[in-house]
Amino acid sequence: MLNSLNNVVNFLNSYIWGVGMLILIVGSGLYFTIRLHGFQFVHFKDMWSRIIDKQDSDSGISAFGSFCTTMAMRVGTGNVAGVAVAIYMGGPGALFWMILAGMTNSAVCFSECTLSVLYKTRIDGQYRGGGAYCAERGLGWKKYGAFMAMILMIGTSVFMPAAATYTICDGFHNAIKIPMWVSALVIALILAVVVIGGVKRISAIASMIVPFMVTVYLIAAIVIIVMNITAVPGLIKEVVTAAFAKNAVFGGTIGVIIQQGVKRGTFSSASGMGEASPTAAAAETSHPVKQGMANAAGVWLDTVIICTASGLMILLTDCFNTANGYVGSGSVELPALAAAGTNGVIFVQLACKTVMGKIAPTFIAIMLALFSFTCLISYYYEAETAAMYLFQGDSKAKIRKVVTWIMRIAMPVLIFIWGNLESDIAWNLSDLALGSCTWVNMLVVLLLSPKVIALYKDYESQMKEKKDPYYNPDKLTWDGVDTEMWKDINKKYIENDK
């Protein structure tokens, strides 16, 4: 039965992740980069400064809390196992396209998050927003908004957690032989405890875990890079030549190389699929562009920095194989892995082992557990926000509570199931959810792009006047924007400008 399911999912993914997806993501990234005048380069310093705003309220969380919760979703399996899979399928050249995709994808993420903040509203005293809210409020597409919410809710609660859960369980199984089902059970129980506390607890946990895990992982990567520093110039040349299928050693066509780089870069950052939007909307901020900037910085940290660190660890130590027959020389275990077709997190574990010795597998297992678990709590919040959209309104308050509790129970149960699947089906299910959400979400983002550009011009204008930018709906607004909410958020700014 699982084989049949995997075949169906593979069939669907072949269309969802075909040439059209490459055109959609790369094209949209280039479009927004050009229309926004390369903001991710022009406002590079400002982009990073927006992360540390710690203002919050009863309705929202701080920009820093929102950033950490979003990074909890971004920094996950894609940064470790996903990079390894991309290199296995596409060779070292996939890393080049992954980095490039991260730079342009940051413009896509900026746009979807800016729109999500613009069209957010209050439900049960908390800010809620995302693609579905943008579709209804920005385009007047209520039915499409409901369709989007259903896709996102099912994708983030049912399918997306498959890869994250499997990666945690597989990491501990490889490192210290813990049975997969034991790890899955522990993850499910801890997840239930965290999500019962709602967005405030999710944000608090993410704000504690994310800075720690990112710092520790990057330190480990830097140590390995320094230990192999003389090989870096040659590796850079190798990656660039392989990116254009000019290195016969690794094989692979340029189409596969680009597809793997863009696909895994998109999976890691989740740019365009609408995953970051609900958390961005939850932030207490004075201008939509501020939170858009913070989330764009998150894509750089995730894909351009952390994914590159993982890739360099694997490639510098030659601890990888490729699907086209290349077998690395960095570990005696690689020939057996090549024969079995095994790939993924084991490449990173072997890379770390060259420097850390026997503790490396356990170290990576712990890092993966943190990366992947924070993904899971973020997925829950995204699913909950989609559910709140489907059952919004005072008359459905009781239904919302029931649905919330059902999700808090059902998702941990599914987590336990996914932890006992095979690698291929776990990743394929996650790819199916990501790809489906991306197509559905990007239509809305592209149609609402004029609003993003107008907001960015308003932000730049205030920056040039040496002001702390804020959004004033009396000066710039559209149908569907909750003007009263925004006036309440920025009442001090508005009064001071009178």
N, C-alpha and C positions, 0 to 999 in steps of 0.2 A: 504493500500500500504506500509506504514512504517513497519507494522508488518511482511509483506512478505519479505521486504528488510532485516529486522533484523534477520529473520529466515535464510536467505541465508548467511548473514555475520556470524552468529553463526555457521553454518555448515562449512564454510571455515575456521573459527578460530579453530574449533575442530581438524582440520588436521594440520594447520600451527603452532598452539601452543601445539601440542601433545608431546609425549615422544621424538620425534626427535629434537624438539627445546631445550629441557632440555639437551640432549646429545650434541647438537651443541654449546650452550652457555657455559654450565659448562665445557664441554670437551675442548673447545677452550681456555677458561680462564685458566684452569689447564695446558694445553699444553704451552701457551705463558709464564705463570708464571714459569714453569720448564725450558723451553728453554732460558728464559732471566734471569735465576738464581734468581728469586724472586726480581727483580729490585725494585718493589713497596715497599719492606721492606728494601732492602740493600741501596737504594738511596732515602729513605723516605724524608730526609731533603732537598736534592738536588731537588727532585721532586716538592716540594712546593716553592723553591726559584725561579724556572723557571717562575712562575706566574707573578712576579713583573717587568720583563724586559719591559721597556716602549719605546724601539726603534721602530720607524715606518718610513714610507716613502710615496712617492706619490703613489706607487704601492700597498703597504700593510699597515695593521694596526699593532699596537704594540702587543706583546705577551699578555700583560695585557688586552688590548682591545679585542683580540681574545678570551682569557679566559673568560672574562665577557660576551661576545656575546654567547659563547658556554654554559656558565652557565645559561644564559637567557633561553636557550632551556631546559637544564637539570633540573634546579630548577623550577618546575612547579606543575601541577596538580598531578603528580605521587608522589611528596613529601608529600602531604597532603591527598587529596582524594584517591590517589592510595594506600597509606599505609593503610588507613581505609578500603578500599575494600579488600585488601589482608588479613587483620585481620578478617574481616567479613566472607570471603570465606574459609580461612585456619586456623583461630584461631591465638593465640599469637605466635605459633611456626613458622608462616610464616615470622615473623620479623627476626628470626635467619637465615633463608635461604636467606633473602633479604640482610642482612649484609654480609654474606659469598659470595653471588653473586657479591656484590659491590667490594669486595677485589679482586676477580679473574677477574671480568669484567674490572677492571682498566688496566689489561694487554692487553685485547682485544682492548680497546680504544686507549691505547698507540700505538699498532701496526697499527691500521687503520689510525690514525692521522699522525704517522711517515711516512707511505707510501704516504699519501695525500700530505704532504709537499714535499717529495722527487720528486713526479711526477707532481707537480704544474707547471703552465705556466702563461704567461701574455696574457690577452685578454682585448682589449680596455684600456690598461694601468693599469689594476688591476690583482692581483694574483687570479687565479682560480684553484681549484683542487677538489678532491673528488673521490669516488669509480669509477665513470665512466671514469675519466681521468686515474686512475690506471689500469683499465681493458684494455684500448686502448694502453696506453704507456708502461705499465709494462708487459702485456701478449700478446699484439698485437690483442686483441679481440675488434675490432672497433664496430661490430654489437652488441656484448654483452654490450659494453659501452653505446651504444645508448639505449638499452633495460633498463639498470640500470638507466640511466638518466630519462627515461620516468617514471619508477616505483617511483623513488625518487621525481620527480617533482609532479606527481599526488598525491603521498602519503602525502608529506609535505604541499602541497597547498590546497588539497581538503579534505582529510580524517583526518590527524593528528590534525588539529585545532579543530575538533569537541568536543573532551573531554575538551580541555582548555577553549573554549568559553562557553560551557555548565556550567563548574565549576564556572566561574566568575558570570554568570547570576544567577545560583542557589544560590551562596553564598550571593549575595545582596538581592535576593528574600526572602531567609530564615531570613536574618538579619534585613532588614528594608522594606520588602515588595515591593521593586521596581519591576515592571512588567518585565518579562524575555525579552520581545522584546525591551524595553527601554534600558536596559543594553547592549543588542546585538548591537543596533544601535550606541550607544556611542563608544563601542569598535571598531566597523567597521570604524567609522569616524577617531578616533585617529590613528588607524593602518594605514589608507591611508596617513595621514599626515607624519608619521614616515618613511614609506617605500619609499615614493617619494624621500627622501634624499639619498637613496642608502646605501651602506655598511658603509660609514663614519658616517652617522647620526645614523644608527642602532647601530654601535659600541659605539658611544658617549652616546646614551641613555642607552644602556646596562651597560656601565661603571659607570653611575650615579646611576641607579636603583638597580643593583644586589648587590653591597656591602651593601647598606642600608637595603634592604629587608631581606637579609640573617642574618645580625647582629640583627635586631629587632626581627625576628622570633626565633632565637636561644636564645636571652635573655628571651623571653617569656617562651620558653621550659625549660630553666635552672631554672626559678622561680618556675614553677610547679614541677620540679624534686626535688628541694630543699624543697619545702613544703611537699613532700611525701618521703623524703630521707630514712626514716626507712623502707619503703616498697620495696626499690630497691633490696636488696639481695634476698628476697623471689621471686620477679618478675623475676630476672635473672634465677633462678632455674626453675620457671614456664615456661619461654620461651624455655629453653633448653629441658625440658621434653616434652613439647607440640610439639617441632620441630620433634620429633621422634614418634609422635602419641601415647604418653604414658600418656596423661591426658584425661581421659574419659569425664571430665566436658565439654570440648570444642568440642569433637567429631572430625570427619574428618579423612580420610585415609592419610598415609604418602605421597602418590603420590600427592594428592590435596594440601597438606601443602607445599611440595617442589615446586610444579608447581606455586602456587600463589606467593611464596616468590621470586623465580627466575623471573617469568613473570613480577611482579611489579617492581622488582629491575632493570630489563632490560629496562622496559618502562621508569622508572625514569631517569636512566643514559644514555639511548639510545646507550649503548655500543654495537658495532657490526652491528648496522643498517645503519651506514654511515652518521648519522645526524651531528656529530661533525666534520667530515672530511672537508667540504667546508670552515668552519670558521677557522679551524686549518691552512689550506692552505693559507688563507688570511693574515696570520701573517708574519711580517718581522722578520726573525730569521736566524742565521748563520748556524744552524745544525738541520736537521729534528727531531732528538731525543729530542732536547730542547722543541719543541712544543708538542711532544709526551708525555714528562714528565709532562708538564703543564696540559695537558688534562687528564692524569691519575690522577693527584691530584684533578681535578674537579670531577671525579667519586667518589673519597673518600669523598669529601665535600658533594656531592649530596646524595649518597646512605648510606655510612657508618656513616655520621654525621647527616645530616638533616632528612633523613628518620627515623633514629634511634630516633631522638628527637621527631618526630611526634608519632612514635610508643609508646615511653615511656609516652608521655602525655596521650594518649588514655588508655593505660594499667594501669598506676599507679592510674588513677582516676576511673578505671572500667567503663568508658563511652563507652562501645561497646557491640554489640550483635554478634552472629555468625549465619551462615546459618544453622548450625546443632542444633539450639535451645537454646544456651546459651544466657541469658539476663542479661546485666550488672546491677549493683546496684548504679552506680555513679550519675544517674539522674532519676527523676520521669518520664521523657519523653521516656525512653528506652523501656518499655513494649509496648507502642503504636507504636513506630518505628519498633519493632520486628514483631508485628502483621501485619504491612503494608509492611514489607520487605524492609524498607528504610535504607540505609546505605551510607557511604561515608563521605563527609566533615562535616556533622552534628555531627559525633563522635568527631572530633577535636574541633568544636565549643562548644560542651557540656563539653569537658575536660577543656578548657580554662575558661568556665563559672564557674567552681568550685573555681577558684582563682580570676578571673577578674569581675565576676558578669555579669550584663546585657550588658556591653560593649563588652563582648567576641565575640558574633556572628558578630558584626560589625568589630571588630579587625581582625578576621579570614577572613572575606569577603574582607577586604582591602588587607591583605597579599596575599590572593588567586588571587585577581585582578592583583597585581603586578607580582606574580609568573607566572600566566597564560598569561598575556599580553606580558611579555618578551619572553615567549615560542613562541607566535604568530609571533613576529617580527623576531625571529630566523628562524622559519619555512619558512617565506617568503624568507629570504636570501638563504636558502638551495635550495628552489624551483627555485629561479632566477639563481643560479649557475648551476643547472642541465639544465635549459633552455639555458644558455650560451654555454654549451657543445654541445647541439643539433644543435645550429646555429652558431658555431664558424667559423672563416675565414673572411678575409676582404670583400669578395663578399657578405657576409650575415650581414654586419654591420647594414643596415637599418632594416632588418628583426628582428635583436636582439632588437633594440629599440622599434619596434612595439610590439613584444612579451612581453617585459618588462612592457610596459604601460598597456597591456591587463591584465597581472598578478596583477599589482598594483590596477587595478579597480575590477577585478573578485574576488580576494581573500577577500577583505572587504565585498563584496556581499555575498559570501559563509559564512563568519563569522556571518553575520546577520541571515542567515538561520539556522546554527548550534546552535545558541543561543536559538532557540525555539524548539529543539528536546527533546525527553525523555532521561533520564540518560542512560538506557541500550544501546540504539542504538548509542549514542554519544561515549561511551566507546568502544563498539564493533567495530565501524568504525576505531577508533584510533588504537585498537589492530590489526585489519586487515592490516592497513598501516604499522605499526611497524614490525609485523611479516613477511610480504612480503619483506620489505626492508632488514630485517636481513638475510633471506635466500639468497637473491640475492647478498648482499654485502659480506657475510662471505666467500663465495666461492673464491672470489678474494683475500681477506685478507689472507686466509690460503695458497693459491697457491703462494703468494708473500712473505710468512713468511721468507724465507732465506735472503731476502733483509733487513728485519727488524733486524734480528739477526746480519748481517754483519755491519749494521749502528750502532747498539748498541755496538758492539765490538770496532768499530772505535771511538765512543764517549768515551767509558771507557778507551781506550788507551791514548787518549788526556788528559783525566782527570788525569790519573796517572802521566802524564808528566807535570802536573800543568798548562796546557794550557786552554784557553777559547775555547772549542770545536767549530770547524767550518767544513763545508762540502766542500771538494776539489774534484771536478769531475775528476781531472787529476790523482788522486790516487785511487779513488773508484767510479766506475760508471757502468751503465747498459744501454742497448738500451732503448730509450724512455725518458731518463732523459734530461731535457732542460739544457744542460751543459753550454751554453753561458749565460743563465740567472743566473745560480749559480755562474759562474765566476764573473759576474757583481756584484752580491749580496756580495760576499766575496773577492772582489779584494784587499782590504786593508790587509786582513789576508794572502792572497796568496803572495802578494808582500813582506810582512814582513817575510815570511818564506823562501824566496829565498836566 
